[in-house]
Amino acid sequence: MDIGTVISTPDGPSVSGFSFVINDEGPLAKQGQFITLKTPEGTMVARISDIFKSNRYFQRAESVREYEKSGKRMAEIFPVERWEYLIGRAKPLAVFSEKLMQRPCFPPSPGDAVKLADGEMLSKFIGLDPKGIDIGRINFHETPVRLNLTKLLQKHLAILSISGGGKSYLTSVIIEELLERKPGDGQVATVIVDTHGEYIGFAEDEKYRNKVSVITGKDFKIGVTGLSPTLISHFVPDMTHVQERELRRILNRARNEMKGRTYDLTDIIRMVAEDEKVKSSTKDILITILRHLRQTGFFGVSDNPSLESLARQGHATIIDVSDVTSLRKRQMLVSYLGKKLFDARTENRIPPFVFIVEEAHNFAPEGVKREAALSKGIIEKIAREGRKFNASLCLISQRPIQLSTTALSQCNTHTILRVTNPYDLDHIGKSSEGLTRDVLDTVSSLRVGEALIVGEAVNYPIFVKVRERKSRKSERGIPLEEAAVRYHKERAKKSQDAKSFM
């Protein structure tokens, strides 16, 4: 469908840009739409970068002022409406010729017809996959956005937005798609670190409950029987080599002496206290370290969840840490979980997985000391090496500037919802390849439910309207007004019950 005609301007048409007058009839062109036109090279695909109005009667300010001194508006003197028209500016992106796509090397001609890109052309240009993950629709087009699973996740995904910008909603849509995949389409295991209990609604939804399990922070356990001094030294970075050596000896002794029996940190503390080979100064420090670890409540006789139940194909395990208020304890949990998943995947003991981490800037912060970022190391390790083992990361953050540069740079696909902080916008612009200034400027004005996808999953950045979610929303994420009304009704009911009892 024709929407305009290429015009000649002082700086174009050229291979870097052109302008076109927009037809009065037919669909209204919009900034961000994809358009096509025929050139000697083939079919050119371009993006409308800007739209502005022009009117020859209002081009000279001094003339407008002089005419309107008479007390009449210009519209009363001249047929100004007949000379008002819309002009679109477009940036050429690629040229299709004989099923090949290449960069434009020849400009369009003045007079060439401009058309809206059709769905088939857009799918080929953007690199969409008919069997991929359904995210939504391309803005101002009806083309479904189905992203190839490998391109989206194998080289990791980052979801970035301000609080309330729709990060969790988009993540829920992705989780739905992962849970609905059939074995023949390629199923992965999904493990989610849920910091606010926003995904537990999946376990209450009839459609998904059989594919989802939830483990709360208080129920999460690290089995002492598989505990190593290296892991403890990771949780306690200031441990000395002597302390680590003595602890290794005692842990080995515990495994030998208690083979076939269960034991916990209390048993290890007792063995340290009774061991005569450990110097008293070292002994006191080790006992203090082990007591502090015991107080976290994370250590038990065996792992919960077990490795077999944690990572299952077509299944999601949600680790709900909303009941854990200590950031250090949360980092310990993510550190152990990440290491457990990555090590098992390198040995092919579990299926390919995606590890989704909410509030990722708290678990892999940039520019902080090791003792304040216990989980940063494993997140960066998976980010650097996970691709080789089909161990995928999905990092979700509302403060990308505070997120590890190493981890963020290894996420080859960025899904960016509304971001308003200028420092975060600048950081995103530097870390996301392929973002032009006009595309980046649009990010701060995105509405809730709109997202920019850039990177490995798409051949060119696209703006997407996220589809409606199918799953049940967690009650913890209800609107403020609804929560207030619900609280009022509950209090009124309790008061009424109390009066009836009296």
C-alpha positions, 0 to 999 in steps of 0.5 A: 500500500502506497503511503508517500513519494520520495522527494528531492531535498538539498541533502538527498535522497542518499544511501544514509537517508531520504525524505518523502511526502506522505499521501493524504489518503490511505493509512497515516504514516507513523514514526518508527514504522518500516517502509519499502521501496524499489531501487535498482539494487532491489527492495529497500527496507527503511525506517521512518525516523521522523515526521514533520509538517510543512506549509509554504505560507508559514515559511517566512516569519516576517511575512506571517507577522506583516500579514496578520498585522491587519487583524486577520489570520493567514487562513482568512487571507490565503488557502493555507490548508491546501498547502499543508502537508506531512513529510517523513524522514527515513533511514535506509536499513537494507536491500533485498535482492534475489533472497540476499540481504545487503546494506544499501549502496545506491539511493532511491530516486525522487518520485519513487513510491513508498509502501508500508512493509508487509508482514512477510518482508518484515519477518525476513528482514528482522529474522523472526522464527515461526516456531519461536517465542511469541513476545507480541506485535511489532509497533504499528504493524500487525506482524507477530514477533516470534523470536528464535529460542537459541538467538534469544537465550543462548548468548543471554538476555537482559531485560531493562526498565524502570520500576513499574515499566513492565519487566515482570510482565514481559518475563512472565510472557517469556516463562509462559512460552518456555513452559508451553513448548513441546519436546520436539520444539526444544524444551529447557529447564527454567530456574527463577530467582523471584525477589518479590514473589511476582511469579508464584502465580504460575503455581496457582494457575491451572494451566501451569501448576503441574509444570511449576514448583515454588521453593521459599527462601526459608525452605531453601537448603544447602546440604552439609554433606556436600559442603566444601571449604572452597564454597565456605571461603566464597561465602566468607572471603576473608578466610585464611589459607590455614583456616581453609586447610583445617576446615577441609581436613575436618570436613573430609573426616566427617564424610569418612566417619559419618558415611551413611549417616546424615549430619549438619553444621552443628556436628561440624562445629562439635568436631572442630571444637573437639579436634586437638590438632587445630590451634586454639586461635584458628579453632575459635575463628572457625567455630565463629564462621560456622555459627554465623553460617548456621544462623542463616538457616540455609544449611541442612542435611541435604539440598532443597531443592535437589538437583533433579527437581531443580532443573527439569525440561519444560519445568520452572522452579521458582525460588521465592526469596521475598521472605529473605530480607538480608541482601548478603543471604540472598547473594549466598543463595544465588551464588550457590544456586548458580554454581550448582546449575553451572557445574551440573550443566558442564557435566551434562547432568541436567538439561539446558537451562535458563537462569532468570535473576530479578534485581540482577544489579543487587547480585552482580553489582558493578564497582563493589568489593568481593565481600559485598558481591558474593554472587557476582563471580558466578553470574559473570562466569555463566555470562562468559562461559555459559554459551558453550554449555547451553547455560543461559542467563536472563538478567532483569534490572531497573538500574543497568548502570549499577549492573556488572559491565562484564555480565551486561556486555555478555548479554547479546540481546537486550529488551529495553522497556521504559527507562528515564534516568539519563545515566542509565540511558547513556549506559544502555546506549554504550552497551547495546550495539546497533542503537541509533540516537533516534531509537534510544531517544524513544526509550524514555517515552515508551508506554507500559507494555512497549519494549525495544528489542536489540541484539542477537535475537533480531537483525535490527532493533524493533519496538514491540507491543508485548502480548497479553499474558495468559497466566495468573498474576500473583496477588502480591502485584495487585494495584495500590487501590485494590490492596487498600480496599482489600485491607479495609474489607478485611479489617471491617470483617474482623471488627464485625466478627469481634462484635458478634463474638462479644 
